[in-house]
Amino acid sequence: MNLALSETTWTVGSIDMNLRDIYRSFENDESTRLDFLYQIAETFKGVIVWDTVNRIIDLRTQENVGSNKGLRISYGKYMKSLSKESNSNEMVTRLIPRGQDNLSIRTVSSTGSESIDDFSYFLYPFSRDVNRNVISSSYYISDGLCHAILDYNELISSKEGELATLLSERSTLNSNLLTKQNELTNLNMELSQIQDSIDIELSNGNDTITLKQQESDKLAEINTKEAEINNVESQLTTNQNSINSLQTSLSADNNF
């Protein structure tokens, strides 16, 4: 706020204490000083109070602005009518992230879904105790559906650690597989060089016993490396099957 008011005749006054422990960063290149001040207030969930006489700006929390003088307005008392306008087109319950080349979150999602769903708006104000006794019902959906949604959310949360372990294992296996594939490529290049040397020596009528032994040894190394690669690929298949099984058990289709 001091930066926004620099080179002006205005100064920063008081800032409510519960706003002082909140830290945010800003990037602002083109807006006016006034716009920047309102951006600060909005980011910190505060309200700017203007002292136009002394040219001082205070930043208050919303509950500390104004005063309660006991006046209550209700239908039939000061209020002649009350209307509410709703637009269901503005209601969003599903987020579908997309990355480069149409990359989705399906492979790392605990449910195997490419979307993130949130029905908390329709759950409100449903609540239940530890024995699943309903304390208050939703304004929009049945208690049974509320229980099902909350049970499903709890099930997913309980499996997050298992999925994280499987994904970490898959990452390690993929890295290991790439390393062994590169090693196999190098071994095949070395074998090719040995075989070229054998051809040269044979064309010159020279002995190739040593080179033949090197060829045999290199072939053995290649066979060993191919076996290692097959083993890692088998582990990757097992890992992927475990992920698929977990995602199937947590899919919405299998829980509703």
C-alpha positions as a printed NumPy array, in Angstrom:
array([[  0.   ,   0.   ,   0.   ],
       [  2.924,   2.333,   0.693],
       [  4.218,   1.539,  -2.78 ],
       [  0.837,   2.25 ,  -4.348],
       [  0.599,   5.591,  -2.528],
       [  4.187,   6.69 ,  -3.177],
       [  4.53 ,  10.111,  -4.795],
       [  0.966,  11.003,  -3.744],
       [ -0.429,  13.106,  -0.913],
       [ -2.053,  10.036,   0.654],
       [ -0.599,   7.831,   3.424],
       [ -1.379,   4.432,   4.926],
       [ -3.153,   4.572,   8.267],
       [ -4.022,   1.502,  10.338],
       [ -4.29 ,  -2.109,   9.172],
       [ -6.299,  -4.632,  11.186],
       [ -4.036,  -7.058,  13.037],
       [ -5.526, -10.229,  11.555],
       [ -4.545,  -8.956,   8.074],
       [ -0.914,  -8.385,   9.038],
       [ -0.026, -12.085,   9.21 ],
       [ -1.201, -12.817,   5.652],
       [  1.406, -12.77 ,   2.885],
       [  0.685, -12.478,  -0.818],
       [  2.692, -11.515,  -3.913],
       [  1.646,  -9.197,  -6.717],
       [  2.532,  -8.597, -10.347],
       [  1.228,  -5.267, -11.498],
       [  2.631,  -3.345, -14.442],
       [ -0.147,  -1.364, -16.055],
       [ -3.001,  -0.645, -13.631],
       [ -3.549,   2.709, -11.957],
       [ -2.674,   3.307,  -8.33 ],
       [ -6.349,   3.171,  -7.43 ],
       [ -6.813,  -0.157,  -9.221],
       [ -3.746,  -1.503,  -7.444],
       [ -5.157,  -0.476,  -4.054],
       [ -8.436,  -2.235,  -4.765],
       [ -6.518,  -5.3  ,  -5.942],
       [ -4.644,  -5.349,  -2.629],
       [ -7.872,  -5.046,  -0.649],
       [ -9.564,  -7.787,  -2.652],
       [ -6.6  , -10.159,  -2.333],
       [ -6.441,  -9.734,   1.447],
       [-10.247,  -9.931,   1.8  ],
       [-10.184,  -6.448,   3.285],
       [-12.075,  -3.193,   2.875],
       [-10.471,   0.184,   2.225],
       [-11.685,   2.982,   4.497],
       [-11.005,   6.468,   3.102],
       [-10.293,   9.471,   5.328],
       [-10.647,  12.182,   2.707],
       [-10.03 ,  14.989,   5.195],
       [ -6.63 ,  13.789,   6.381],
       [ -5.881,  11.791,   3.201],
       [ -5.333,   8.555,   5.104],
       [ -6.256,   5.029,   3.955],
       [ -7.049,   2.239,   6.436],
       [ -7.412,  -1.455,   5.583],
       [-10.081,  -3.219,   7.629],
       [-11.548,  -6.677,   7.755],
       [-15.13 ,  -6.76 ,   6.546],
       [-16.546,  -7.456,  10.01 ],
       [-14.82 ,  -4.357,  11.397],
       [-16.394,  -1.97 ,   8.901],
       [-19.565,  -0.147,   9.937],
       [-21.503,  -0.561,  13.17 ],
       [-24.495,  -2.632,  14.268],
       [-27.197,  -0.299,  15.523],
       [-29.732,  -3.062,  16.065],
       [-31.898,  -2.383,  13.03 ],
       [-33.302,  -5.583,  11.522],
       [-34.978,  -5.671,   8.12 ],
       [-37.309,  -8.574,   7.367],
       [-40.202,  -9.341,   5.072],
       [-43.208,  -7.295,   6.199],
       [-40.983,  -4.963,   8.215],
       [-39.427,  -2.268,   6.046],
       [-39.093,  -4.798,   3.23 ],
       [-41.987,  -4.852,   0.726],
       [-40.678,  -7.62 ,  -1.512],
       [-37.836, -10.1  ,  -1.86 ],
       [-36.672, -11.844,  -5.026],
       [-33.882, -14.277,  -5.857],
       [-32.413, -14.904,  -9.275],
       [-30.506, -18.113, -10.022],
       [-28.602, -19.137, -13.12 ],
       [-27.723, -22.816, -13.253],
       [-25.412, -22.182, -16.235],
       [-22.962, -20.546, -13.831],
       [-22.822, -23.633, -11.593],
       [-19.606, -25.617, -12.08 ],
       [-19.033, -29.023, -10.461],
       [-16.383, -30.5  , -12.76 ],
       [-12.869, -29.388, -13.718],
       [-11.163, -31.121, -16.656],
       [ -7.45 , -30.18 , -16.762],
       [ -5.7  , -30.324, -20.123],
       [ -2.003, -30.044, -20.87 ],
       [  0.123, -29.856, -23.968],
       [ -0.829, -32.353, -26.704],
       [ -4.178, -32.859, -24.933],
       [ -2.466, -34.419, -21.895],
       [ -4.96 , -35.395, -19.167],
       [ -4.705, -36.438, -15.502],
       [ -6.224, -39.868, -16.149],
       [ -2.999, -41.823, -15.602],
       [ -2.295, -40.19 , -12.223],
       [ -5.882, -39.926, -11.001],
       [ -6.882, -42.24 ,  -8.156],
       [-10.249, -42.804,  -9.87 ],
       [ -8.885, -43.146, -13.402],
       [-11.001, -40.147, -14.374],
       [ -9.804, -37.189, -16.41 ],
       [-11.863, -34.803, -14.287],
       [-11.992, -33.426, -10.744],
       [-15.515, -33.263,  -9.287],
       [-16.789, -31.173,  -6.38 ],
       [-20.411, -31.376,  -5.215],
       [-19.922, -29.452,  -1.974],
       [-22.374, -26.754,  -3.103],
       [-25.194, -29.289,  -3.339],
       [-24.195, -30.974,  -0.064],
       [-24.685, -27.787,   1.939],
       [-25.621, -27.72 ,   4.802],
       [-25.599, -31.512,   5.228],
       [-23.705, -32.782,   8.265],
       [-23.556, -36.078,  10.162],
       [-21.97 , -37.424,  13.312],
       [-19.474, -40.28 ,  13.615],
       [-22.354, -42.753,  13.765],
       [-23.74 , -41.456,  10.446],
       [-26.723, -39.857,  12.145],
       [-27.92 , -36.892,  10.093],
       [-27.552, -33.583,  11.936],
       [-28.775, -31.389,   9.098],
       [-29.977, -32.203,   5.591],
       [-28.932, -30.738,   2.254],
       [-31.1  , -28.103,   0.622],
       [-30.762, -29.845,  -2.728],
       [-30.21 , -33.613,  -2.538],
       [-31.321, -36.557,  -0.403],
       [-29.575, -37.695,   2.772],
       [-28.793, -41.01 ,   1.06 ],
       [-26.944, -39.31 ,  -1.779],
       [-25.115, -37.046,   0.68 ],
       [-23.934, -40.123,   2.615],
       [-22.819, -41.774,  -0.645],
       [-20.826, -38.714,  -1.789],
       [-19.101, -38.291,   1.589],
       [-18.355, -42.028,   1.832],
       [-16.862, -41.908,  -1.657],
       [-14.71 , -38.888,  -0.814],
       [-13.45 , -40.628,   2.333],
       [-12.659, -43.794,   0.362],
       [-10.621, -41.826,  -2.179],
       [ -8.743, -39.993,   0.594],
       [ -7.913, -43.299,   2.296],
       [ -6.294, -44.618,  -0.905],
       [ -4.214, -41.554,  -1.803],
       [ -1.115, -42.963,  -0.078],
       [ -1.423, -46.284,  -1.92 ],
       [ -1.698, -44.526,  -5.287],
       [  1.258, -42.242,  -4.497],
       [  3.387, -45.298,  -3.714],
       [  2.415, -47.013,  -6.974],
       [  3.08 , -43.878,  -9.041],
       [  6.48 , -43.414,  -7.394],
       [  7.3  , -47.056,  -8.107],
       [  6.25 , -46.619, -11.747],
       [  8.46 , -43.548, -12.115],
       [ 11.461, -45.442, -10.695],
       [ 10.828, -48.44 , -12.957],
       [ 10.511, -46.254, -16.068],
       [ 13.785, -44.522, -15.227],
       [ 15.473, -47.891, -14.652],
       [ 14.061, -49.235, -17.926],
       [ 15.393, -46.271, -19.894],
       [ 18.857, -46.733, -18.378],
       [ 18.956, -50.436, -19.263],
       [ 17.695, -49.782, -22.798],
       [ 20.519, -47.277, -23.296],
       [ 22.997, -49.816, -21.945],
       [ 21.645, -52.422, -24.385],
       [ 22.078, -49.981, -27.273],
       [ 25.725, -49.466, -26.279],
       [ 26.307, -53.212, -26.029],
       [ 24.888, -53.768, -29.513],
       [ 27.185, -51.047, -30.87 ],
       [ 30.173, -52.717, -29.217],
       [ 29.129, -56.072, -30.692],
       [ 28.878, -54.507, -34.137],
       [ 32.399, -53.114, -33.791],
       [ 33.745, -56.544, -32.767],
       [ 32.028, -58.224, -35.726],
       [ 33.463, -55.601, -38.092],
       [ 36.92 , -56.356, -36.719],
       [ 36.351, -60.092, -37.266],
       [ 35.427, -59.463, -40.898],
       [ 38.551, -57.362, -41.447],
       [ 40.836, -59.941, -39.853],
       [ 39.253, -62.758, -41.878],
       [ 39.706, -60.822, -45.101],
       [ 43.392, -60.389, -44.236],
       [ 43.775, -64.087, -43.359],
       [ 44.537, -63.382, -39.703],
       [ 43.563, -65.363, -36.617],
       [ 40.206, -64.346, -35.02 ],
       [ 40.106, -66.586, -31.954],
       [ 40.406, -63.673, -29.5  ],
       [ 37.812, -61.613, -31.373],
       [ 35.457, -64.59 , -31.504],
       [ 35.73 , -64.933, -27.728],
       [ 35.006, -61.2  , -27.358],
       [ 31.974, -61.65 , -29.593],
       [ 30.744, -64.569, -27.496],
       [ 31.252, -62.616, -24.263],
       [ 29.424, -59.571, -25.679],
       [ 26.504, -61.708, -26.824],
       [ 26.259, -63.099, -23.28 ],
       [ 26.197, -59.535, -21.902],
       [ 23.448, -58.618, -24.361],
       [ 21.376, -61.642, -23.375],
       [ 21.769, -60.716, -19.705],
       [ 20.77 , -57.105, -20.372],
       [ 17.726, -58.19 , -22.395],
       [ 16.682, -60.412, -19.479],
       [ 17.031, -57.434, -17.122],
       [ 14.877, -55.319, -19.447],
       [ 12.238, -58.046, -19.644],
       [ 12.211, -58.221, -15.85 ],
       [ 11.69 , -54.448, -15.494],
       [  8.964, -54.51 , -18.151],
       [  7.263, -57.313, -16.233],
       [  7.415, -55.226, -13.048],
       [  5.94 , -52.271, -14.939],
       [  3.077, -54.454, -16.151],
       [  2.397, -55.609, -12.583],
       [  2.569, -52.027, -11.365],
       [  0.17 , -50.809, -14.054],
       [ -2.242, -53.642, -13.292],
       [ -2.214, -52.595,  -9.628],
       [ -2.924, -48.976, -10.612],
       [ -5.716, -50.074, -12.951],
       [ -7.221, -52.252, -10.214],
       [ -7.107, -49.384,  -7.712],
       [ -8.628, -46.946, -10.196],
       [-11.387, -49.415, -11.043],
       [-12.269, -49.926,  -7.387],
       [-12.41 , -46.13 ,  -6.88 ],
       [-14.276, -45.244, -10.067],
       [-17.599, -43.463,  -9.662],
       [-19.342, -46.188, -11.65 ],
       [-18.38 , -48.795,  -9.062],
       [-19.342, -46.689,  -6.057],
       [-22.74 , -45.231,  -6.974]])
